[in-house]
Structure formats: C-alpha cells, structure tokens
Amino acid sequence: MSRKPLIAGNWKMNLNHLEAIATVQKLAFALNDKDFDRAEVAVLPPYTDLRSVQTLVDGDKLRIVYGAQDLSQHDGGAYTGEISGAMLAKLGCTFVTIGHSERRQYHGEDDPVVNAKVLAAYRHSLTPILCVGEGLPVRQAGGQVAYSVSQLDGALNKVTAEQASSIVLAYEPVWAIGTGEVATPDDAQEVCGALRARLAELYDGEVAAAVRILYGGSVKSDNISGIMAQPDVDGALVGGASLDPGEFAKICRFSEKSG
Ligand SMILES: O=C[C@H](O)COP(=O)(O)O
C-alpha cells in the first residue's frame, strides 16, 4: 500500500494571526501550492491563528491543510481555557497533535489523558497526530523501542481498527527536539518500524500498512532526504524549521531532492 507522505509544521507558540497569514501566503508561493503534489502539507498554528488560516486557505483554494496543536478531552462545558474538538472541526481543521512531549512534560499529560484526547479527536472527525518518543536517559539505556511502543499502547485504548487506520503517528525523540541533535535515519527507522509492527499486533497488517508514521526532531532541508528514505518513515513533524516558509517548502520537496 502506498502512503502519501505528510509534512506537518508545528509552529508551537510562535506567530500571531497576522504573521500566520504572511507565512501561509509565502509557503503557498514557495511550494507552488496549486501544482504541488509530492506530499500532503499541513501547518499546525496556535489556536488564535486558525480562523485567519482557514479564511486564507478557503479563499485562495490552497491545498495546504491545517490543524491544531492540542484539544480538550471534553466536548464542552465548564473547562476554562480549553478548546473542544467540535470547535476545531468547525474551523475546518484536518489534524490535531496529541501527546506532544511538551504537553507531556509541561502540562502533566499522561497516557490516559492522551488516550482520552485521541478518542475526543475521533468523536469530531479530526485526525490525531499522536506523538511518542523517549527522553535521553531512556535512549542511553537502550529502551527507546519499549518506551515508545508503551506510549502507543496507552494512547490506543478503546480505539477501533477503523479509527486506528487513519491515525498519524509521530516518533519524536525528546533529546532531538529543538536541540539540533537529529536522530540518524537508522534511529528513526528502528522506532518507526517497531511502531508499525505493534499496530499489526494490536490490529492487523492492513491497519499497520495504512498508518503514516512521521519522524520529528531537528528536521531541516539538509537532513530530510535520509530520513525519508527509510521504509517506515512517511513524513516529518517539523518544529523550528517550519517557521521559515522557504526552508519548510524545501523540506516538503524532499522527494525531489532525494529523487
Ligand atoms: O513538533 C515538532 C517537534 O517538536 C520538533 O521540533 P524541532 O523541529 O524544532 O526540533
């Protein structure tokens, strides 16, 4: 089964709504958006930018899709400061990142919370980009596969095979995020391959073959091609480099560079 590559830019807490408009316009121009078909290209702006991005994408009929960086596990009610899946769906979001290591680390999100958010995303027809990945001590102890697979297990409780077949996974070793320490292509393949094998055990080979698995952690235009050449890596979740539309467009053209 062929999986269309996905390159997603996680802007994190950067770019206000005016900067978001300028960035998406520049990205669309740099990609030659109307003709670009090598990969699905997504941006994941802060919540406050989403309406502006939606207006631009709809108005100019861009192929770029967009999503949010998080959502509430609840569907509505007295949850001050939270944003529901229904609100994101109404804004035309395709994706929502769930379980990013920065949410786990700074907001105490554990596997049950991540699982509840995955289920909330499916209730509102959003596609989760589920992030897993080990910190440096786990990597140094050689536990990266077991750790990442265990986060996957924790996130997929009560997720059906039909739902799971549409999920996007992102393997993001914490030690490689924002540090310039990119994992080697073999490092990325080791864990991405293990995640796919686990999907086959939890569900079946068809589900495992359908799921796109991204690598994230200091991805740049000069290291993307080696990562994308790995059989179980289907794209990238890009942080810092996604804030520069020219550089991000180059990352999205990985296959032209490697091919
Ligand atoms: O979600 C993206 C990752 O945290 C990677 O961030 P980075 O590309 O800045 O290392």
The ligand as an SDF file (V2000), in Angstrom:
LIG
                    3D

 10  9  0  0  0  0  0  0  0  0999 V2000
    6.6920   19.0260   16.7930 O   0  0  0  0  0  0  0  0  0  0  0  0
    7.8250   19.2080   16.3930 C   0  0  0  0  0  0  0  0  0  0  0  0
    8.9660   18.7450   17.1440 C   0  0  0  0  0  0  0  0  0  0  0  0
    8.8590   19.0320   18.4960 O   0  0  0  0  0  0  0  0  0  0  0  0
   10.3050   19.0420   16.5360 C   0  0  0  0  0  0  0  0  0  0  0  0
   10.7200   20.3560   16.8120 O   0  0  0  0  0  0  0  0  0  0  0  0
   12.1060   20.8710   16.1370 P   0  0  0  0  0  0  0  0  0  0  0  0
   11.9550   20.5950   14.6670 O   0  0  0  0  0  0  0  0  0  0  0  0
   12.1520   22.3260   16.4590 O   0  0  0  0  0  0  0  0  0  0  0  0
   13.1970   20.0710   16.7430 O   0  0  0  0  0  0  0  0  0  0  0  0
  1  2  2  0
  2  3  1  0
  3  4  1  0
  3  5  1  0
  5  6  1  0
  6  7  1  0
  7  8  2  0
  7  9  1  0
  7 10  1  0
M  END
$$$$
